[in-house]
Amino acid sequence: MVKLRARCLLVGDASVGKSALSHMFHSDGTLFPKNYSMTAGVELLMKCVQIPETSDSVELYIIDSAGKQTLVDACEKMVRLLL
């Protein structure tokens, strides 16, 4: 059994659906927030994804950032600390 780790950093303009995308993936498509507040800073989600037809898995860290350029440096530092 192999356990891999991966990081996914979501950055982009405000109000384009980064948080909705991360929550949909994290909840396997069961959670789509109709009303929610915009992300104020950074949100970290972790999901373990099984690789089909193997006993291997990927521990995926999803880093969802607010749509502000000033947070890009903070997100990059956070990614380096995770692994």
C-alpha positions as CSV (number, residue, x, y, z in Angstrom):
1,M,0.0,0.0,0.0
2,V,1.4,3.3,-1.1
3,K,0.2,6.6,0.5
4,L,1.0,9.7,-1.5
5,R,0.6,13.3,-0.6
6,A,-0.4,16.1,-3.0
7,R,-1.2,19.8,-2.7
8,C,-3.7,21.8,-4.6
9,L,-3.7,25.5,-4.3
10,L,-6.8,27.4,-5.5
11,V,-6.1,31.0,-6.3
12,G,-7.9,33.4,-8.6
13,D,-10.3,36.3,-8.8
14,A,-12.9,36.9,-6.2
15,S,-16.4,35.3,-6.7
16,V,-15.4,32.8,-9.4
17,G,-16.3,29.6,-7.4
18,K,-13.0,28.4,-5.9
19,S,-14.7,27.6,-2.5
20,A,-17.7,26.0,-4.2
21,L,-15.3,23.8,-6.2
22,S,-13.3,22.8,-3.2
23,H,-16.4,22.0,-1.1
24,M,-17.9,19.9,-3.9
25,F,-14.8,17.9,-4.3
26,H,-14.3,17.4,-0.6
27,S,-17.9,16.3,-0.1
28,D,-18.0,14.0,-3.2
29,G,-20.5,16.3,-4.8
30,T,-23.1,16.2,-1.9
31,L,-22.4,19.7,-0.7
32,F,-23.0,22.7,-2.9
33,P,-23.4,25.8,-0.8
34,K,-26.2,28.0,-2.2
35,N,-25.5,30.8,0.3
36,Y,-22.2,31.3,1.9
37,S,-19.8,34.1,2.8
38,M,-16.8,34.9,0.7
39,T,-13.5,33.3,2.0
40,A,-11.8,36.0,4.1
41,G,-8.4,34.3,4.2
42,V,-7.3,30.8,3.6
43,E,-9.2,27.5,4.1
44,L,-7.5,24.1,4.3
45,L,-9.4,20.9,3.4
46,M,-7.9,17.4,3.4
47,K,-9.3,14.4,1.6
48,C,-8.0,10.9,1.2
49,V,-8.6,9.7,-2.4
50,Q,-8.4,5.9,-3.1
51,I,-6.7,5.0,-6.4
52,P,-9.1,2.6,-8.2
53,E,-8.1,-1.1,-8.5
54,T,-5.2,-0.7,-6.0
55,S,-4.8,-0.4,-2.3
56,D,-3.0,2.9,-2.8
57,S,-4.3,6.3,-1.8
58,V,-3.5,10.0,-2.2
59,E,-3.8,12.4,0.8
60,L,-4.9,15.6,-1.0
61,Y,-4.5,19.0,0.7
62,I,-6.8,21.6,-0.9
63,I,-5.8,25.1,-0.1
64,D,-8.6,27.6,-0.9
65,S,-7.6,31.2,-0.8
66,A,-9.6,34.4,-1.0
67,G,-9.5,36.3,-4.2
68,K,-6.8,38.7,-3.0
69,Q,-3.4,39.1,-4.5
70,T,-1.9,39.8,-1.0
71,L,-2.7,36.2,0.1
72,V,-0.6,34.5,-2.6
73,D,2.6,34.7,-0.6
74,A,0.9,33.4,2.5
75,C,-0.6,30.5,0.5
76,E,2.8,29.6,-0.9
77,K,4.4,29.5,2.5
78,M,1.5,27.3,3.8
79,V,2.1,24.9,1.0
80,R,5.8,24.6,1.8
81,L,4.9,23.8,5.5
82,L,2.5,21.1,4.7
83,L,4.9,18.6,3.2
